[in-house]
Amino acid sequence: RTTQLANQLLVLSRVDSGLGQGMAAQRVDIKSLCEALFESFLDAAIAKNLDLGLEASAAHVSGQEWLLREMISNILDNAIKYTPQGGQVTLRCGRREVEGGGSRVYVEIEDNGPGVPLREYARLTQRFYRVAGSMADGSGLGLAIVEEIAQVHGAQLGFRAGSDGRGLCVLLLFKE
C-alpha cells in the first residue's frame, strides 16, 4: 500500500510539474491501450470473481501514452477494487456520437459496485478524498491523478450511476 501511494505521489508530481507537456504529442491507439490494460487487470478481476468485459473499437488521440495508460489504469483499478465479489466491470472505448453532431473518442469504465452518491461526484477528484464508508484500501489520489491527466489531454471527465442505477460509470470524452 505504501508503494502504491509513493507511485501515485510521483505520478501526480510529474503531472503537476508539466513533465510530458513540453514533449511532442504522439498518436495513441486507444483501442490497443485498452486491450493491453484489460489483459493486465484480468488476474485481479479473476481473483475477485469479477466479470471483466471489454468493448473496444478503433480510436486514436493525440497525447502522451504513458499518461493515458496511468489515467485509465487508475479508473480501472478503482472499479475492480470497489466492486464486490461476483460483480461486473466493463471497459469501453472508441468513438461516440455527441450532442450537436459529430463524434468524439471516449473511454468509459462502468461497474455495478456500491456506487457513489450523486452529491459526492464533485469531490471525487479532490486529493486524498475518499467516500465515507469505503471498505477498499486506497489513498484518495487515483481520481485526482485522472483529472490532472484528463486536463492535460483536453478530455472531459464525468461521472454517472451505472446501468440500472447501480455502481459508477466514469467517462472520459476527448476533444478532437
C-alpha positions in Angstrom: 0.0 0.0 0.0 2.9 2.3 0.8 4.5 1.5 -2.6 1.2 2.3 -4.4 0.9 5.6 -2.5 4.5 6.6 -3.3 4.0 5.7 -7.0 0.8 7.8 -7.1 2.5 10.8 -5.5 5.3 10.5 -8.0 2.9 10.4 -11.0 0.9 13.4 -9.5 4.2 15.3 -9.1 5.2 14.6 -12.6 1.9 15.7 -14.0 1.8 18.8 -11.8 5.3 19.8 -12.9 4.2 19.6 -16.5 6.5 16.6 -17.3 5.5 15.4 -20.7 3.5 18.5 -21.6 6.5 20.0 -23.4 7.1 16.7 -25.3 5.7 16.3 -28.8 2.3 14.6 -28.7 2.1 11.1 -30.1 -0.7 9.4 -31.9 -2.0 6.9 -29.3 -4.1 3.9 -30.3 -6.8 3.9 -27.6 -8.2 0.5 -28.6 -4.7 -1.1 -28.3 -4.1 0.7 -25.0 -7.4 -0.5 -23.5 -6.8 -4.1 -24.7 -3.4 -4.1 -23.0 -4.9 -2.7 -19.8 -7.7 -5.2 -19.9 -5.2 -8.0 -20.0 -3.1 -6.6 -17.2 -6.1 -6.3 -14.9 -7.6 -9.7 -15.8 -5.9 -11.6 -12.9 -7.1 -9.1 -10.3 -10.6 -9.4 -11.7 -10.5 -13.2 -11.7 -9.2 -13.2 -8.1 -12.4 -11.3 -7.1 -14.6 -13.5 -9.3 -15.5 -10.3 -11.3 -16.9 -10.4 -14.8 -14.4 -8.1 -16.6 -15.6 -7.1 -20.0 -14.1 -5.1 -22.9 -15.9 -3.4 -25.7 -13.4 -1.7 -27.9 -13.4 -0.2 -31.3 -10.8 1.7 -33.2 -9.9 5.2 -32.0 -6.8 7.4 -31.7 -6.0 10.5 -29.7 -3.0 12.8 -29.6 -1.1 12.8 -26.3 1.4 11.0 -24.1 0.8 7.3 -24.0 2.3 6.8 -20.5 0.0 9.4 -19.0 -3.1 8.0 -20.8 -2.1 4.5 -19.5 -1.8 5.8 -16.0 -5.2 7.6 -16.2 -7.2 4.6 -17.5 -5.3 2.3 -15.1 -6.4 4.4 -12.1 -10.0 4.2 -13.1 -10.0 0.5 -13.8 -8.1 -0.2 -10.6 -10.8 1.7 -8.6 -13.6 -0.2 -10.4 -12.1 -3.6 -9.6 -11.1 -2.6 -6.1 -14.6 -1.2 -5.1 -16.8 -3.8 -6.9 -17.7 -6.6 -4.6 -17.1 -10.3 -5.4 -19.1 -11.6 -8.3 -19.7 -8.1 -9.7 -19.2 -6.7 -13.2 -16.7 -4.2 -14.6 -16.7 -3.1 -18.3 -14.1 -1.1 -20.1 -15.3 0.6 -23.3 -13.6 2.7 -25.8 -14.0 4.0 -29.3 -15.9 6.9 -30.9 -19.3 8.1 -29.7 -21.9 10.4 -31.1 -22.1 13.7 -29.2 -24.7 16.4 -28.8 -24.6 18.9 -31.6 -23.5 16.2 -34.2 -20.2 14.5 -34.9 -18.3 12.0 -32.8 -15.5 12.1 -30.2 -13.1 9.5 -28.8 -14.2 8.2 -25.4 -13.1 5.8 -22.7 -15.7 4.5 -20.2 -15.4 2.2 -17.2 -18.6 1.0 -15.7 -19.1 -1.2 -12.7 -22.1 -2.5 -10.7 -20.4 -1.9 -7.3 -21.8 0.2 -4.4 -21.6 3.4 -6.5 -21.2 6.9 -5.2 -23.9 9.3 -4.1 -24.6 12.0 -6.7 -23.8 14.7 -4.1 -20.2 13.2 -3.8 -19.3 13.4 -7.5 -17.8 16.9 -7.3 -15.5 15.7 -4.5 -14.2 12.5 -6.1 -11.3 14.3 -7.8 -10.1 16.1 -4.7 -6.7 14.9 -3.4 -6.9 12.4 -0.6 -10.8 12.4 -0.6 -12.4 9.1 0.0 -16.2 8.4 0.0 -17.3 7.8 3.6 -17.7 4.1 4.4 -15.3 2.9 1.7 -14.0 -0.5 2.6 -11.3 -0.9 -0.1 -7.7 0.3 0.6 -6.8 3.5 -1.2 -5.2 6.9 -0.7 -7.8 9.1 -2.4 -5.3 10.1 -5.1 -6.4 8.0 -8.1 -9.1 10.2 -9.4 -7.2 13.4 -8.7 -4.5 12.0 -11.0 -7.1 11.1 -13.5 -8.5 14.6 -13.5 -5.0 16.2 -13.9 -4.1 13.9 -16.9 -7.5 14.5 -18.5 -7.0 18.2 -18.3 -3.5 17.8 -19.9 -5.1 15.9 -22.8 -8.1 18.2 -23.1 -10.5 15.5 -22.1 -13.7 15.9 -20.1 -14.1 13.7 -17.1 -17.6 12.8 -16.0 -19.4 10.5 -13.5 -22.8 8.9 -13.5 -24.5 6.0 -12.0 -24.0 2.7 -13.8 -26.7 0.7 -15.6 -29.9 0.2 -13.6 -28.8 3.0 -11.3 -26.1 0.7 -9.7 -22.4 1.2 -9.5 -20.4 4.0 -11.1 -19.6 4.9 -14.7 -16.6 7.1 -15.4 -16.5 8.7 -18.8 -13.5 10.4 -20.5 -14.5 12.3 -23.6 -11.6 13.6 -25.7 -11.7 16.7 -27.8 -10.7 16.5 -31.4 
